[in-house]
Amino acid sequence: GAVVSQHPSRVICKSGTSVKIECRSLDFQATTMFWYRQFPKQSLMLMATSNEGSKATYEQGVEKDKFLINHASLTLSTLTVTSAHPEDSSFYICSASIAGTSGIWSPETQYFGPGTRLLVL
Amino acid sequence: KQEVTQIPAALSVPEGENLVLNCSFTDSAIYNLQWFRQDPGKGLTSLLLIQSSQREQTSGRLNASLDKSSGRSTLYIAASQPGDSATYLCAVGLSQGGSEKLVFGKGTKLTVNP
């Protein structure tokens, strides 16, 4: 249980184009989804937190107009990198927090997707 | 600002050895602490989660301890195997506006040699 998927797993795009990454909770409803970015040999850095039906909360230094987040349902959040540049090349990982409690699952626990590798040429 | 440091950055051991990975954090006001495993180019697998009121958690060959007052946690791996080779990430959970924010360390890259 508590499976999170991401699509695509890998994407290569030209500079100036926009790229959309999907994050889905497959077997649970997620009231909150998180988007992280990881540069090589660096730690995961939280970019933004999104709650279903409301605007995302962005971390300091993350441009909200460049990284558009939509959390339209309890099972889907999307991250769109607009006008991508080579410096946006990174590993993007989403996570989801479960709604309410169920058995051993905790609302504080984040379940992570497999990540999306973005390369901007 | 919470900062998480992991030492060592990389570790190479022969199969069968017991080993300890270290994690330290600057602010003791944490909600919980987690240890994750990350394989190359992959997402994260949660290994152990310790609530702030707990001192340790065990799962199989893994044991994690937490000393909140000193800002330290250790991950002990017993009888290491080549399949344990991965990057191990420590993350502290901060309660923020009803949701949890995780602050990660840079990880320890572990290589277990057959």
Chai-1 contact restraints between the chains, C-beta under 6 A:
chainA,res_idxA,chainB,res_idxB,connection_type,confidence,min_distance_angstrom,max_distance_angstrom,comment,restraint_id
A,T32,B,S99,contact,1.0,0.0,6.0,A-B,restraint_1
A,S43,B,F104,contact,1.0,0.0,6.0,A-B,restraint_2
A,S43,B,G105,contact,1.0,0.0,6.0,A-B,restraint_3
A,S43,B,K106,contact,1.0,0.0,6.0,A-B,restraint_4
A,L44,B,F104,contact,1.0,0.0,6.0,A-B,restraint_5
A,T49,B,S99,contact,1.0,0.0,6.0,A-B,restraint_6
A,I93,B,G43,contact,1.0,0.0,6.0,A-B,restraint_7
A,E108,B,E100,contact,1.0,0.0,6.0,A-B,restraint_8
A,F112,B,G43,contact,1.0,0.0,6.0,A-B,restraint_9
A,F112,B,L44,contact,1.0,0.0,6.0,A-B,restraint_10
A,G113,B,G43,contact,1.0,0.0,6.0,A-B,restraint_11
A,P114,B,K42,contact,1.0,0.0,6.0,A-B,restraint_12
A,P114,B,G43,contact,1.0,0.0,6.0,A-B,restraint_13
A,G115,B,G43,contact,1.0,0.0,6.0,A-B,restraint_14
